[in-house]
Amino acid sequence: MFENVPLLWELSTKLFSENNFTWISLKDILQFLRQHHNITDHIKEIKRFNILKEFKGHKFGVLEKESEPYINVTSFLRYIFNHCDQLQICSEIVLQIQSKLTQKRDEFCLQNTQDLYKVIASKNFTYSKLQDVVYNEISIDEDKISSLHKQYKYNFTKDEWIKICLFETHFLLEFEEAEYAEFEEQLAAKYIFLQNIEAVKEITKSINRTSKRTIKSRQKRQNTASENEEIQIYSEKSSHCQEGRV
């Protein structure tokens, strides 16, 4: 169910169906929200009581099973949308869902390998500075990339072709060409592999943003603590001086 929302991938294996609904344990939801909680979030603490109370307010929101509460996935998604202004993780999940709903269907109108290569060439998989270093330093033996269609090489720039070669190299590291009896099957597998690469990139960006915010917040707290300590030392010195005069 969550395959198209990278930030929710880790919860995909924890779902189960019952009574025509899909459920996930409250315990897994709490663990997920706490794991991704940011000290800059408006909701300062993920409290079990508050979250369970909110889910119980939804129709068919909670299923009690073996003394454990399980949450209707529809209710969980409602929670995410309701709190996207208060929890950073919810905001990022909403953006990913929005992106999937609004993305253009330029992709799987792919009819051939050249179409796929055009899509790959248009993507940026790394930061621009790192990309420049990689493209200038890397050495590629095209003859060792068995899935590479070299007849299209001169339809692309040097950097675009390196990007395509890297894609094909990593595709072969994940899959054997012999796994696909038909050309169409391999083309579809390559497109799915491309989607997975983009999803990993989005997750990395999300983690990077969260890390930067956390570091800034910690630095701010450290600076404040240092200033308070200096004030305390100064106050103690002033107090000793006054006692000395007495």
C-alpha positions as YAML, in Angstrom:
chain: A
units: angstrom
residues:
- id: 1
  name: MET
  ca: [0.00, 0.00, 0.00]
- id: 2
  name: PHE
  ca: [2.84, 2.42, 0.84]
- id: 3
  name: GLU
  ca: [5.12, 1.41, -2.05]
- id: 4
  name: ASN
  ca: [4.80, 4.81, -3.75]
- id: 5
  name: VAL
  ca: [5.53, 6.83, -0.58]
- id: 6
  name: PRO
  ca: [9.21, 6.29, 0.28]
- id: 7
  name: LEU
  ca: [8.99, 7.65, 3.83]
- id: 8
  name: LEU
  ca: [6.33, 5.04, 4.66]
- id: 9
  name: TRP
  ca: [8.16, 2.07, 3.13]
- id: 10
  name: GLU
  ca: [9.32, 0.80, 6.51]
- id: 11
  name: LEU
  ca: [5.67, 0.33, 7.55]
- id: 12
  name: SER
  ca: [4.60, -1.62, 4.45]
- id: 13
  name: THR
  ca: [5.49, -5.01, 5.91]
- id: 14
  name: LYS
  ca: [3.55, -4.31, 9.12]
- id: 15
  name: LEU
  ca: [0.09, -4.04, 7.58]
- id: 16
  name: PHE
  ca: [-2.64, -6.69, 7.66]
- id: 17
  name: SER
  ca: [-6.24, -6.91, 6.46]
- id: 18
  name: GLU
  ca: [-9.30, -7.75, 8.52]
- id: 19
  name: ASN
  ca: [-13.01, -6.86, 8.29]
- id: 20
  name: ASN
  ca: [-12.45, -5.25, 4.86]
- id: 21
  name: PHE
  ca: [-9.97, -2.74, 6.31]
- id: 22
  name: THR
  ca: [-6.18, -2.51, 6.43]
- id: 23
  name: TRP
  ca: [-4.65, -2.17, 9.90]
- id: 24
  name: ILE
  ca: [-1.35, -1.30, 11.55]
- id: 25
  name: SER
  ca: [-0.50, -1.55, 15.23]
- id: 26
  name: LEU
  ca: [-0.50, 1.59, 17.35]
- id: 27
  name: LYS
  ca: [2.87, 0.45, 18.68]
- id: 28
  name: ASP
  ca: [4.41, 0.64, 15.18]
- id: 29
  name: ILE
  ca: [2.87, 4.07, 14.56]
- id: 30
  name: LEU
  ca: [4.24, 5.44, 17.84]
- id: 31
  name: GLN
  ca: [7.69, 4.02, 17.10]
- id: 32
  name: PHE
  ca: [7.63, 5.56, 13.60]
- id: 33
  name: LEU
  ca: [6.53, 9.01, 14.81]
- id: 34
  name: ARG
  ca: [9.03, 9.05, 17.67]
- id: 35
  name: GLN
  ca: [11.85, 7.88, 15.44]
- id: 36
  name: HIS
  ca: [11.19, 10.76, 13.04]
- id: 37
  name: HIS
  ca: [10.31, 13.35, 15.68]
- id: 38
  name: ASN
  ca: [12.18, 16.63, 15.40]
- id: 39
  name: ILE
  ca: [12.95, 18.94, 18.30]
- id: 40
  name: THR
  ca: [11.65, 21.85, 16.22]
- id: 41
  name: ASP
  ca: [8.20, 20.20, 15.82]
- id: 42
  name: HIS
  ca: [5.24, 22.05, 17.34]
- id: 43
  name: ILE
  ca: [4.10, 18.82, 18.99]
- id: 44
  name: LYS
  ca: [6.88, 18.44, 21.54]
- id: 45
  name: GLU
  ca: [6.12, 14.89, 22.62]
- id: 46
  name: ILE
  ca: [4.47, 11.92, 20.92]
- id: 47
  name: LYS
  ca: [2.04, 10.75, 23.60]
- id: 48
  name: ARG
  ca: [0.25, 7.42, 23.30]
- id: 49
  name: PHE
  ca: [-2.86, 8.61, 25.13]
- id: 50
  name: ASN
  ca: [-3.38, 11.67, 22.88]
- id: 51
  name: ILE
  ca: [-2.86, 9.77, 19.63]
- id: 52
  name: LEU
  ca: [-5.07, 6.85, 20.60]
- id: 53
  name: LYS
  ca: [-7.82, 9.27, 21.70]
- id: 54
  name: GLU
  ca: [-7.68, 10.96, 18.27]
- id: 55
  name: PHE
  ca: [-7.92, 7.63, 16.44]
- id: 56
  name: LYS
  ca: [-10.87, 6.54, 18.59]
- id: 57
  name: GLY
  ca: [-12.71, 9.62, 17.34]
- id: 58
  name: HIS
  ca: [-12.64, 8.22, 13.79]
- id: 59
  name: LYS
  ca: [-15.30, 5.86, 12.51]
- id: 60
  name: PHE
  ca: [-13.77, 2.34, 12.38]
- id: 61
  name: GLY
  ca: [-10.53, 3.94, 13.52]
- id: 62
  name: VAL
  ca: [-9.42, 1.37, 16.11]
- id: 63
  name: LEU
  ca: [-9.48, -2.42, 16.29]
- id: 64
  name: GLU
  ca: [-8.80, -4.12, 19.63]
- id: 65
  name: LYS
  ca: [-7.03, -7.43, 19.15]
- id: 66
  name: GLU
  ca: [-5.42, -9.50, 21.89]
- id: 67
  name: SER
  ca: [-5.51, -6.44, 24.19]
- id: 68
  name: GLU
  ca: [-3.54, -4.40, 21.63]
- id: 69
  name: PRO
  ca: [-4.99, -1.47, 19.64]
- id: 70
  name: TYR
  ca: [-4.61, -1.56, 15.86]
- id: 71
  name: ILE
  ca: [-5.25, 1.52, 13.74]
- id: 72
  name: ASN
  ca: [-7.13, 1.72, 10.46]
- id: 73
  name: VAL
  ca: [-4.64, 2.86, 7.81]
- id: 74
  name: THR
  ca: [-7.23, 5.41, 6.61]
- id: 75
  name: SER
  ca: [-7.20, 6.95, 10.11]
- id: 76
  name: PHE
  ca: [-3.39, 6.97, 10.13]
- id: 77
  name: LEU
  ca: [-3.36, 8.86, 6.83]
- id: 78
  name: ARG
  ca: [-5.94, 11.30, 8.23]
- id: 79
  name: TYR
  ca: [-3.61, 11.88, 11.18]
- id: 80
  name: ILE
  ca: [-0.71, 12.59, 8.82]
- id: 81
  name: PHE
  ca: [-2.67, 15.18, 6.84]
- id: 82
  name: ASN
  ca: [-4.17, 16.75, 9.99]
- id: 83
  name: HIS
  ca: [-0.75, 17.27, 11.56]
- id: 84
  name: CYS
  ca: [1.36, 18.26, 8.55]
- id: 85
  name: ASP
  ca: [1.76, 21.78, 10.02]
- id: 86
  name: GLN
  ca: [2.85, 20.42, 13.40]
- id: 87
  name: LEU
  ca: [5.13, 17.48, 12.60]
- id: 88
  name: GLN
  ca: [7.87, 17.70, 9.99]
- id: 89
  name: ILE
  ca: [7.63, 14.02, 9.10]
- id: 90
  name: CYS
  ca: [3.90, 14.43, 8.34]
- id: 91
  name: SER
  ca: [4.63, 17.45, 6.14]
- id: 92
  name: GLU
  ca: [7.23, 15.52, 4.14]
- id: 93
  name: ILE
  ca: [4.92, 12.52, 3.70]
- id: 94
  name: VAL
  ca: [2.14, 14.80, 2.41]
- id: 95
  name: LEU
  ca: [4.58, 16.33, -0.09]
- id: 96
  name: GLN
  ca: [5.54, 12.86, -1.34]
- id: 97
  name: ILE
  ca: [1.88, 11.88, -1.75]
- id: 98
  name: GLN
  ca: [1.18, 15.16, -3.56]
- id: 99
  name: SER
  ca: [4.16, 14.59, -5.83]
- id: 100
  name: LYS
  ca: [2.87, 11.15, -6.82]
- id: 101
  name: LEU
  ca: [-0.62, 12.48, -7.50]
- id: 102
  name: THR
  ca: [0.56, 15.37, -9.67]
- id: 103
  name: GLN
  ca: [3.56, 13.89, -11.49]
- id: 104
  name: LYS
  ca: [3.36, 13.83, -15.26]
- id: 105
  name: ARG
  ca: [2.94, 10.52, -16.99]
- id: 106
  name: ASP
  ca: [5.98, 11.03, -19.19]
- id: 107
  name: GLU
  ca: [7.53, 7.85, -17.94]
- id: 108
  name: PHE
  ca: [5.61, 4.75, -18.68]
- id: 109
  name: CYS
  ca: [4.73, 5.81, -22.05]
- id: 110
  name: LEU
  ca: [8.22, 4.31, -22.58]
- id: 111
  name: GLN
  ca: [8.25, 2.31, -25.79]
- id: 112
  name: ASN
  ca: [11.95, 1.58, -26.11]
- id: 113
  name: THR
  ca: [15.36, 1.87, -24.46]
- id: 114
  name: GLN
  ca: [16.07, 5.26, -26.01]
- id: 115
  name: ASP
  ca: [12.98, 6.67, -24.27]
- id: 116
  name: LEU
  ca: [14.25, 5.28, -20.96]
- id: 117
  name: TYR
  ca: [17.70, 6.75, -21.56]
- id: 118
  name: LYS
  ca: [16.15, 10.19, -22.20]
- id: 119
  name: VAL
  ca: [14.40, 10.00, -18.82]
- id: 120
  name: ILE
  ca: [17.63, 8.93, -17.09]
- id: 121
  name: ALA
  ca: [19.57, 11.73, -18.79]
- id: 122
  name: SER
  ca: [17.09, 14.31, -17.44]
- id: 123
  name: LYS
  ca: [17.55, 13.21, -13.81]
- id: 124
  name: ASN
  ca: [19.99, 14.47, -11.18]
- id: 125
  name: PHE
  ca: [20.94, 11.71, -8.76]
- id: 126
  name: THR
  ca: [23.64, 13.52, -6.77]
- id: 127
  name: TYR
  ca: [24.52, 17.02, -5.62]
- id: 128
  name: SER
  ca: [25.88, 19.08, -8.51]
- id: 129
  name: LYS
  ca: [29.37, 19.53, -7.00]
- id: 130
  name: LEU
  ca: [29.72, 15.82, -6.30]
- id: 131
  name: GLN
  ca: [28.33, 15.01, -9.72]
- id: 132
  name: ASP
  ca: [31.05, 17.10, -11.39]
- id: 133
  name: VAL
  ca: [33.75, 15.23, -9.48]
- id: 134
  name: VAL
  ca: [32.28, 11.81, -10.27]
- id: 135
  name: TYR
  ca: [31.85, 12.55, -13.97]
- id: 136
  name: ASN
  ca: [35.38, 13.92, -14.32]
- id: 137
  name: GLU
  ca: [37.14, 11.17, -12.38]
- id: 138
  name: ILE
  ca: [35.20, 8.02, -13.17]
- id: 139
  name: SER
  ca: [36.42, 5.48, -15.72]
- id: 140
  name: ILE
  ca: [33.84, 3.30, -17.43]
- id: 141
  name: ASP
  ca: [34.44, 0.20, -19.55]
- id: 142
  name: GLU
  ca: [31.32, 0.14, -21.71]
- id: 143
  name: ASP
  ca: [32.15, -3.32, -23.07]
- id: 144
  name: LYS
  ca: [31.60, -4.81, -19.60]
- id: 145
  name: ILE
  ca: [28.07, -3.38, -19.31]
- id: 146
  name: SER
  ca: [26.15, -6.10, -21.12]
- id: 147
  name: SER
  ca: [22.76, -4.37, -20.83]
- id: 148
  name: LEU
  ca: [24.03, -1.08, -22.29]
- id: 149
  name: HIS
  ca: [22.64, -0.12, -25.71]
- id: 150
  name: LYS
  ca: [25.70, 1.62, -27.15]
- id: 151
  name: GLN
  ca: [23.99, 2.49, -30.42]
- id: 152
  name: TYR
  ca: [22.33, 5.46, -28.64]
- id: 153
  name: LYS
  ca: [25.57, 6.93, -27.27]
- id: 154
  name: TYR
  ca: [25.86, 9.78, -29.73]
- id: 155
  name: ASN
  ca: [22.33, 10.99, -29.02]
- id: 156
  name: PHE
  ca: [23.51, 12.20, -25.60]
- id: 157
  name: THR
  ca: [26.14, 14.51, -24.13]
- id: 158
  name: LYS
  ca: [29.21, 13.08, -22.41]
- id: 159
  name: ASP
  ca: [27.78, 13.66, -18.91]
- id: 160
  name: GLU
  ca: [24.38, 12.26, -19.85]
- id: 161
  name: TRP
  ca: [25.99, 9.11, -21.24]
- id: 162
  name: ILE
  ca: [28.09, 8.61, -18.08]
- id: 163
  name: LYS
  ca: [24.85, 8.85, -16.09]
- id: 164
  name: ILE
  ca: [23.26, 6.21, -18.32]
- id: 165
  name: CYS
  ca: [26.31, 3.93, -18.01]
- id: 166
  name: LEU
  ca: [26.22, 4.24, -14.21]
- id: 167
  name: PHE
  ca: [22.53, 3.41, -14.20]
- id: 168
  name: GLU
  ca: [23.05, 0.30, -16.33]
- id: 169
  name: THR
  ca: [26.03, -0.76, -14.19]
- id: 170
  name: HIS
  ca: [24.00, -0.59, -10.98]
- id: 171
  name: PHE
  ca: [21.06, -2.30, -12.64]
- id: 172
  name: LEU
  ca: [23.29, -5.27, -13.47]
- id: 173
  name: LEU
  ca: [24.58, -5.35, -9.89]
- id: 174
  name: GLU
  ca: [20.99, -5.83, -8.73]
- id: 175
  name: PHE
  ca: [19.66, -8.09, -11.50]
- id: 176
  name: GLU
  ca: [20.92, -10.60, -14.00]
- id: 177
  name: GLU
  ca: [19.99, -9.95, -17.64]
- id: 178
  name: ALA
  ca: [19.00, -13.59, -17.96]
- id: 179
  name: GLU
  ca: [16.17, -13.04, -15.45]
- id: 180
  name: TYR
  ca: [14.14, -11.35, -18.19]
- id: 181
  name: ALA
  ca: [13.09, -13.50, -21.11]
- id: 182
  name: GLU
  ca: [11.43, -10.62, -22.94]
- id: 183
  name: PHE
  ca: [12.78, -7.18, -23.81]
- id: 184
  name: GLU
  ca: [9.61, -5.53, -22.46]
- id: 185
  name: GLU
  ca: [10.14, -7.21, -19.07]
- id: 186
  name: GLN
  ca: [13.66, -5.86, -18.78]
- id: 187
  name: LEU
  ca: [12.58, -2.37, -19.84]
- id: 188
  name: ALA
  ca: [9.83, -2.37, -17.19]
- id: 189
  name: ALA
  ca: [12.31, -3.61, -14.55]
- id: 190
  name: LYS
  ca: [14.74, -0.83, -15.44]
- id: 191
  name: TYR
  ca: [12.02, 1.77, -15.10]
- id: 192
  name: ILE
  ca: [11.03, 0.44, -11.65]
- id: 193
  name: PHE
  ca: [14.73, 0.45, -10.69]
- id: 194
  name: LEU
  ca: [14.92, 4.11, -11.77]
- id: 195
  name: GLN
  ca: [11.90, 4.93, -9.58]
- id: 196
  name: ASN
  ca: [13.57, 3.23, -6.62]
- id: 197
  name: ILE
  ca: [16.74, 5.27, -7.11]
- id: 198
  name: GLU
  ca: [14.70, 8.48, -7.11]
- id: 199
  name: ALA
  ca: [12.86, 7.36, -3.96]
- id: 200
  name: VAL
  ca: [16.17, 6.73, -2.17]
- id: 201
  name: LYS
  ca: [17.33, 10.18, -3.20]
- id: 202
  name: GLU
  ca: [14.18, 11.74, -1.69]
- id: 203
  name: ILE
  ca: [14.67, 9.85, 1.57]
- id: 204
  name: THR
  ca: [18.31, 11.01, 1.70]
- id: 205
  name: LYS
  ca: [17.24, 14.62, 1.15]
- id: 206
  name: SER
  ca: [14.68, 14.31, 3.94]
- id: 207
  name: ILE
  ca: [17.24, 12.86, 6.37]
- id: 208
  name: ASN
  ca: [19.72, 15.56, 5.40]
- id: 209
  name: ARG
  ca: [17.21, 18.36, 6.07]
- id: 210
  name: THR
  ca: [16.26, 16.85, 9.43]
- id: 211
  name: SER
  ca: [19.92, 16.42, 10.40]
- id: 212
  name: LYS
  ca: [20.72, 20.05, 9.57]
- id: 213
  name: ARG
  ca: [17.78, 21.32, 11.62]
- id: 214
  name: THR
  ca: [18.77, 19.11, 14.56]
- id: 215
  name: ILE
  ca: [22.40, 20.27, 14.44]
- id: 216
  name: LYS
  ca: [21.37, 23.95, 14.32]
- id: 217
  name: SER
  ca: [18.96, 23.48, 17.22]
- id: 218
  name: ARG
  ca: [21.61, 21.71, 19.32]
- id: 219
  name: GLN
  ca: [24.16, 24.40, 18.56]
- id: 220
  name: LYS
  ca: [21.64, 27.04, 19.61]
- id: 221
  name: ARG
  ca: [21.00, 25.20, 22.89]
- id: 222
  name: GLN
  ca: [24.74, 24.85, 23.51]
- id: 223
  name: ASN
  ca: [25.30, 28.56, 22.87]
- id: 224
  name: THR
  ca: [22.46, 29.46, 25.24]
- id: 225
  name: ALA
  ca: [23.84, 27.13, 27.91]
- id: 226
  name: SER
  ca: [27.31, 28.64, 27.47]
- id: 227
  name: GLU
  ca: [25.93, 32.18, 27.82]
- id: 228
  name: ASN
  ca: [23.98, 31.19, 30.95]
- id: 229
  name: GLU
  ca: [27.11, 29.66, 32.44]
- id: 230
  name: GLU
  ca: [29.09, 32.84, 31.78]
- id: 231
  name: ILE
  ca: [26.35, 34.92, 33.41]
- id: 232
  name: GLN
  ca: [26.36, 32.61, 36.44]
- id: 233
  name: ILE
  ca: [30.16, 32.82, 36.76]
- id: 234
  name: TYR
  ca: [30.03, 36.60, 36.46]
- id: 235
  name: SER
  ca: [27.29, 36.79, 39.11]
- id: 236
  name: GLU
  ca: [29.25, 34.61, 41.50]
- id: 237
  name: LYS
  ca: [32.39, 36.74, 41.03]
- id: 238
  name: SER
  ca: [30.40, 39.93, 41.65]
- id: 239
  name: SER
  ca: [28.89, 38.43, 44.79]
- id: 240
  name: HIS
  ca: [32.34, 37.45, 46.14]
- id: 241
  name: CYS
  ca: [33.68, 40.93, 45.43]
- id: 242
  name: GLN
  ca: [30.84, 42.55, 47.36]
- id: 243
  name: GLU
  ca: [31.37, 40.18, 50.29]
- id: 244
  name: GLY
  ca: [35.07, 41.08, 50.30]
- id: 245
  name: ARG
  ca: [34.28, 44.76, 50.57]
- id: 246
  name: VAL
  ca: [32.01, 44.10, 53.56]
...
